[in-house]
Amino acid sequence: MADLARVGSHDTTPPPADRRLIAVGIIRRRDGRTTTVRATPAGVTGSITPTGGAR
């Protein structure tokens, strides 16, 4: 139960200058669809596709 207390906490220390974020993304499957979103330094892309037999 003690681990749940850490869910909302985060480290505010910035990463070292020689490290940077390359990409962030999420994949969500719901109601027969897969939604994919990806963010990179070049921009944001996304798609929605049918999942499994829900075509």
Helices and strands as residue ranges (DSSP letters): G 2-6, E 24-30, E 33-40, E 43-50
